[in-house]
Amino acid sequence: MRRLACGARPDWRERAREAGFTFHTLDGAPYWDESHAYAFTLREIEEDIEGPADDLHALCIAFAADAVEDERILTSLRIPQHAWDAVRDSWRRGDPSLYGRFDFSYGGTGPAKLLEYNADTPTALYETAVFQWLWLEEGLLNGRLPPGSDQFNAVHERLIERLRTVAPVGLTGFAAEAGPPEDFGTVAYLQDCAVQAGCATILLDLYQIGLRPDGAFCGPDEGALASLFKLYPWEWAFADPFGAAVAASPTRFLEPPWKMVLSNKGLLAHLWAREPGHPNLLPCVFEGDPACADLSDSFVRKPLLSREGANVEIFSQGMPVAGEAGPYGAEGHVRQALAALPDFDGRRPLVGAWMVGDEASGLCIRESDGPITGNDARFVPHWIEPD
């Protein structure tokens, strides 16, 4: 794994506009950065990223099967009791998952260490599946990349196939808050994948979603939604008035309610308890557990429901050395052994491995200046070096 200067295309912004990548710059700061890229060997991809992602996914599915039936686990994850039936029933029905993203600390040496699993509302999807692939293709055409270079990236094709397989007959809604360009861009991309899969679709602002007398969720025309993808966390949904209608609704959801047991930092503590010593897991315990005393005094304190690094704190030798502000923490924390992000020329990459259905399907990298990957991290493309 190497970070290499490859030079940004002078017309990359025009290329982005042509491809519909409208959120390449956020709040006046660049989000997409192609001045550098990361080069991997095929062995690193297959043995250190793809294989471990498949293995961790299997562990997560086995945990989910136990968690939905165990009130002690649901309580430890702070899943509200009024959501338990919806979570449990969605699992028992076999409601399918669409996608998720494992985030690893990995620098090319030693096993990749799981930092968290974004199992419910992960973004950075379009730029992974489409724009970095276009960057690779053009790099091969214009000689910026060595002939024979490849990319770990089957996300687009597998999303289409997955939607073709799991979307029920009827109308599928794709919803996000219309304001944040990254969120709405993500759901618009997923809608386009669904159209390519032959699905009937509608793109919705979250505030356009309603509830019919028969319990089905609907759009502005009150037509029933057979399924609904919402870029809106389940813990927020179950705190809303509409959350009470989920369990009895005929509308099915992508992601299904059972994904709540995986989109929670408490998952990290449960996985470690089930698989202590797993090469891709870090020691992790719930704060307040006596086992905290067995952790190193260099650790990361994470709220159970944090996103984009909010309220994450890093401790080194028992002293706080970094932290991010945010609205999380009242729900409780875990403490996870510190696996610092690698330092490449002063930049710290977080390696994301995408799951589509049950398959590891692609890779993305987000770079930050500091040790915590926040919402100002830049997306940087990658390639696989030819043999």
C-alpha positions, 0 to 999 in steps of 0.5 A: 500500500503506497500513497502516490502523487498522480496529479489531478486532471485539470478538467476533473470538475467538468468530468464530475459535473458530466457524471452527476457528481454534484457534491465533490466540494462541500462547504467550500472545501474539496471533498474529492481529491485526486492529486494523490491516490493509493496503490495496492497489491492484489495480495493486499486486496484479496488477503487483507481487505476482501477476505477479512470483510467476508469473514467479519460479515459472517460473524455479524450475521451470526451475531444478529441471529442471536441478538434479535432473540436476546433481550439482554443484547437488545438492551445493551445496544440501547435499542428501545423496547418498542422497536424490539418486535419490528427488529425481531420480525424483520429478521424472522421474515428474512428481510434482506440487507442491501449494503454496508461498509466496514471501516478499517485501520490498515496501512499495508502491514499487519492485519486490517483492524475493524474500527466500526461497521456502518451497517445502516446509513453509510454514504461515500457510495456513489463516489466509490462505485462510479466516480473513482471507477471513471477516474481509473478508466481515464487514468488508463487511457491517458497514461497516468496509471500503469497499463494493467492497473485495476480497482477493487470495485464491483459495487455498481454492478452488484447493487443493481443485481442485489436490487433486482433480487430483493426489491419487492413487486410494487413501488420502491421509494428512495428518501433522504433529507433534501438539504445535505447534497451528499445524502440526497446524491446517495439516494438518487444514485441508489434510485438510478441503480434500482431503475437499471434493475427494472424496479418502479421507483420514486425519489422522495424528501423525507418530509414527503413520506406519509402513512396510509390508513392501511399502515403502508408508508406512502409518498405525496400521492398516497400511493403505497410503497412496497419498499422504502430505502431511507437514509435516516438512522433507525434509532431516529426513526423509532424516536419519531411518531411514525416509528410506532407504525413500522412493525405492523406496516406492509411496507418493507425497508432497506435497510431492514430494522434488524440492521439496528443491531449491527449499526451500533458501536456496541457490536464491537464489544459483542464481537470481541466477547464472542471472538477474542483474539480474532486478528481483525478485531480490537479488544473492546468492552462496554464502558462500566464493564469491569473488563475495562481494567484489562484494556490498555490505557491507550484506547478510543472512547466511542458513543454507541450511536456516533456518526462521522467521528462525532464525540469520539475521544482518543486516549494515549497512556490514559490521557485524552489526546484528540476528540470531536464535538457532537450530539452523541454520548447520552446512550452510553459508550464502548472503549476500544483498544487504539489502532491508530490510522497509518500516517502517509505524508501527514495524511491518515487514510481510513480504508472502507470495505463495502459489502453488497448483500453478502459479498465484499464488493469494493474499497474506498479511502477517506483521508483526514489530517488528524487521527479521527475521520470526521465529516471533513475527510477527503475521498481519495481514489485507489488502484491495484498495481499490475503484477 
